C-alpha cells in the first residue's frame, strides 16, 4: 500500500480520535461495482467488481487508509464520514476515479490471489493530485491532501473474463491498490514498469 503519501498518518500526535460514524458506518458500505475503461478497448467502459473483505478487515484492525484510498481514488468521492465537508470543502482540488486511468498493463511478474503466474492481472495506472488521508481531528477524520508528484496510484484487477467478450456483467474483480514510485524516464508510469508488468495494453 501507500508509503510516502501516508507516512504522515503514523506520526500524528496523540489526541482525541473521533469515532467513525455508524456501525459499521457508511464509510465501510462500498458499492459492489465500478465503471472503468476496458483493458481491451480504452474508449469503452467495462464493469469491475470491488472486493471488500480485506479492506473491511484492515479497517476493523485499525488500518483505515485502504478504505479511504478506495473512496477517494478508485471511486473518486470523499469518504462518507462525519464532518468531511466541513473540514475539506474549502480545500481546492478535484479527485479522480479509476475511470480516468491513463495507462493499463496486463500481467504482473509475481503470483496474485488465485492467479499463480499473474498473467490475468490487470494494472490500471492513475495519477491523482489529491486523496483523502485518515487524519484524526475534532471536525473529521478525513483530510484532503496532495499526492506527492513522485507517486502514481495502481489498481489491480483479477480478470474473470480473460478476453473481454462477455456481453454484459463485470469482467474482473478489483483486489488491491496502492501508491508506487514513478519511473524517472516516464514519470506517469510506475518505476521499472518494463519489468514489473508483462504487456502494456494502452
Protein Blocks (a to p, Z undefined) as FASTA:
>chain_A
ZZklmmmmmmcccddddddedjebjklmccfbdcdddfklmkbccdddddfklmmmmmmn
opaklmmmmmmmmnopacddehklmmmmmpgcidddfklccbdcehiabdehjllnommc
ccdddddfbdcdddddfkbmcdcddddfkbccddddddfblnopafgdcfbdcfbdcddd
ddfklmmbcehklmmpmbdfZZ
